[in-house]
Amino acid sequence: MSIPLKWSDYRQFREELQNKCRYFRTDWASGYLGALKHTCKKRIIIITQDTELWRSRLEGSLVPCGPDDMAIQAYNCDEMAAPPPNLSHASRIGVTGIPVLYLSSDKDTAMSEVKPWKNQPVSLAKVHPTKGLNIVDCQQTGLDGTIADLDKLYPFASLMRKEIIPDSEQEDRAWTWIDYAFSKPVSQLDDPLEYIPTQVIAEFFKTEGYDGIKYRSSVAPGYNIALFDVNAAKVFETILYYTNDICYQFSIKQFVK
């Protein structure tokens, strides 16, 4: 069973998994996943073996460079692979104990995603798929700038009438919520409950036979890809970079007296 997708469905799905039924889903939640199964078919992209992707880690390996001195070099190819199950922690897509390979479309996006501080070294790896990959493209909505709009509207979603979004845009908006949920930065202060809805959606796509998910980056202009099979891509070379500068831009939204 599936349901027609509405723009606010992800919010209801999140509430159900976090606060009502987690391991045994309601008929509505199952229908929502069925709707994603049906509508994702028009959002599948193929990433070929010659596609250049990137992966990064903070810091690097210390190596001797003299009798009493050490130098830092980029992690080697094996060290830039996905972590083993015992070191895999929960995130918006990965589940504790089940590793996921996170990649980015370009160097700057990959290094920005690990959030280095100024002058911190970053190990960067060039990665190529080992086969053609069938990827669910959550970013493919055709709604430019919607992420910023959703960020403003999200706290008031329960107060808004669904008629505010035309029927012709409901499905695309529903997928934009999913893209937004995957792209939200992970923080050590996050409640683990926040990860459950996106973890369930990711695992659902995995059980449907897809190789991974594409979603936009919230910290850089590029996009990210999460691969369910950590052996579906191979690291070919690594490079050490240093973070020259970090720039944040702010705008005033509210005065409080």
C-alpha positions in Angstrom: 0.0 0.0 0.0 1.2 3.5 -0.8 -0.3 7.0 -0.3 0.0 10.1 -2.4 2.9 12.1 -1.1 2.2 15.4 0.6 4.7 18.1 1.4 4.5 17.6 5.2 4.5 13.8 5.2 8.1 13.6 6.4 7.3 15.5 9.5 4.5 13.1 10.4 6.8 10.1 9.6 9.4 11.5 12.0 6.8 12.0 14.8 5.5 8.5 14.4 9.0 6.8 14.5 10.3 9.0 17.4 7.2 9.0 19.6 4.7 6.3 18.6 5.9 3.1 16.8 9.5 2.5 16.0 10.1 -1.2 15.2 6.6 -2.1 14.0 5.4 0.6 11.8 1.8 1.9 11.5 -0.2 1.4 8.3 0.3 5.1 7.5 4.1 4.9 7.9 4.2 1.8 5.7 2.1 3.6 3.1 4.6 6.5 3.3 7.5 4.2 2.5 5.5 2.7 -0.2 5.0 6.1 -1.7 8.8 6.7 -1.6 9.3 3.4 -3.3 6.9 4.4 -6.1 8.1 8.0 -6.6 11.9 7.3 -6.2 11.9 5.5 -9.5 12.0 8.8 -11.4 14.8 10.0 -9.2 17.4 7.3 -9.9 20.7 8.3 -11.3 23.6 6.1 -12.5 27.1 6.9 -11.3 29.6 5.3 -13.6 33.0 3.8 -12.7 34.9 6.7 -14.1 33.2 9.3 -11.8 35.6 11.0 -9.5 34.4 11.3 -6.0 36.1 12.5 -2.8 36.3 11.5 0.9 38.1 13.3 3.8 39.2 12.8 7.4 40.6 15.3 9.9 44.3 15.1 10.6 46.7 12.5 9.2 49.4 10.0 10.2 52.5 11.0 12.2 55.7 9.7 10.7 59.4 10.1 11.8 61.3 12.8 9.9 64.4 12.9 12.0 66.0 11.6 15.2 63.7 13.6 17.4 61.0 14.9 15.1 57.8 13.8 13.6 55.8 15.0 10.6 52.2 14.6 9.5 51.3 12.9 6.2 47.9 12.0 4.6 46.3 8.8 5.8 46.9 6.0 3.4 44.3 4.4 1.2 43.3 1.8 3.6 42.9 4.3 6.4 40.6 6.4 4.2 38.2 3.6 3.7 35.0 3.2 5.7 35.4 2.4 9.3 34.9 -1.3 10.4 31.6 -2.2 12.1 33.0 -1.9 15.6 33.9 1.7 14.9 30.8 2.7 13.0 28.7 5.2 14.9 25.1 6.3 14.3 24.5 9.3 12.0 21.7 10.5 9.8 22.2 7.5 7.4 24.5 5.0 9.2 23.4 2.8 12.0 25.8 1.8 14.9 27.7 -1.3 13.8 26.7 -1.0 10.1 29.2 1.1 8.2 28.3 3.5 5.3 30.8 5.0 2.9 30.3 8.8 2.7 31.6 10.6 -0.4 31.3 14.0 -1.9 31.2 15.5 -5.4 34.3 17.7 -5.1 37.3 18.4 -2.9 36.0 21.5 -1.2 32.7 19.8 -0.3 34.5 16.7 1.1 36.8 18.8 3.3 34.1 21.2 4.4 31.9 18.2 5.6 34.4 17.2 8.3 34.4 20.8 9.6 38.1 21.5 10.2 39.3 24.5 12.2 41.8 27.0 10.9 45.2 25.5 10.1 44.0 22.0 10.8 45.3 19.3 8.5 42.8 17.3 6.4 43.5 14.0 4.6 41.7 13.9 1.2 41.1 10.8 -0.8 40.2 10.4 -4.5 37.6 7.6 -4.9 36.1 5.8 -7.9 33.1 3.4 -7.9 34.0 -0.2 -8.5 30.8 -0.6 -10.6 27.9 1.4 -11.9 25.8 2.6 -9.0 22.1 3.1 -8.9 21.6 6.1 -6.6 18.4 7.6 -5.2 18.8 11.3 -5.9 17.0 13.1 -3.1 18.3 16.4 -4.4 16.4 16.1 -7.7 13.3 18.1 -7.0 13.6 21.1 -9.3 12.9 23.5 -6.4 15.8 25.9 -6.1 16.2 27.6 -2.7 13.6 25.4 -1.1 16.0 24.3 1.7 16.2 27.8 3.0 12.5 28.2 2.8 11.9 24.9 4.7 14.4 26.0 7.4 12.2 29.0 8.1 8.9 27.2 7.8 9.7 24.0 9.7 8.8 25.3 13.2 5.4 26.4 11.9 4.6 23.4 9.7 1.9 22.1 12.0 0.1 25.4 11.7 0.1 25.6 7.9 -2.7 24.3 5.8 -1.6 21.8 3.1 -3.5 24.0 0.5 -0.7 26.5 0.7 1.3 24.2 -1.6 -0.2 23.5 -5.0 -1.0 19.9 -5.7 1.4 19.9 -8.6 4.3 20.6 -6.2 3.3 18.3 -3.3 5.5 15.4 -4.4 8.6 17.5 -5.1 8.2 19.3 -1.8 7.9 16.0 0.0 11.2 14.9 -1.5 12.8 18.2 -0.6 12.0 17.6 3.1 13.8 14.3 2.8 16.8 15.9 1.1 16.8 18.6 3.9 16.7 15.9 6.6 19.6 14.0 5.2 21.7 17.1 4.7 21.3 18.6 8.2 24.8 18.6 9.9 25.5 16.0 12.5 26.5 17.3 16.0 27.6 15.6 19.1 24.8 17.4 20.8 22.2 15.7 18.6 19.5 13.6 20.3 20.0 10.1 18.7 16.2 10.0 18.1 16.8 12.6 15.4 18.6 10.1 13.3 15.9 7.4 13.3 13.6 8.6 10.5 16.5 9.1 8.0 18.1 5.8 9.0 14.8 4.0 8.3 14.4 5.7 4.9 18.0 4.9 4.0 17.7 1.3 5.0 14.4 1.0 3.1 16.2 2.1 -0.1 18.9 -0.4 0.7 16.4 -3.3 1.0 14.9 -2.1 -2.4 18.3 -2.9 -4.0 19.6 0.7 -4.5 23.3 1.4 -3.9 23.1 4.6 -2.1 21.6 8.1 -1.6 22.6 11.5 -3.1 21.7 14.6 -1.1 22.9 18.2 -1.0 25.6 19.5 1.3 24.6 22.0 3.9 28.1 23.4 4.3 29.3 23.7 0.6 27.9 24.1 -2.9 28.4 20.4 -3.8 26.5 17.2 -3.0 27.1 14.1 -0.9 26.6 10.4 -1.6 26.2 7.7 1.0 26.9 4.1 -0.3 25.4 1.2 1.5 28.1 -1.2 0.3 31.4 0.1 1.5 33.2 -1.9 -1.1 31.3 -0.3 -4.0 34.0 2.4 -4.3 37.8 2.3 -4.0 40.3 4.8 -2.7 43.0 5.4 -5.3 45.2 8.1 -3.8 45.3 10.4 -0.8 46.5 14.0 -0.4 47.2 16.2 2.7 45.7 19.7 2.8 45.8 22.4 5.4 42.8 24.6 6.2 43.8 28.1 5.3 40.7 30.0 6.5 37.1 29.6 7.6 34.4 32.2 6.7 30.9 32.4 8.2 28.4 35.0 7.0 25.5 36.1 9.1 22.3 38.2 8.7 20.0 39.7 11.3 16.6 38.0 11.6 15.2 39.3 14.9 15.8 41.9 17.5 14.9 41.1 21.1 14.6 43.8 23.7 
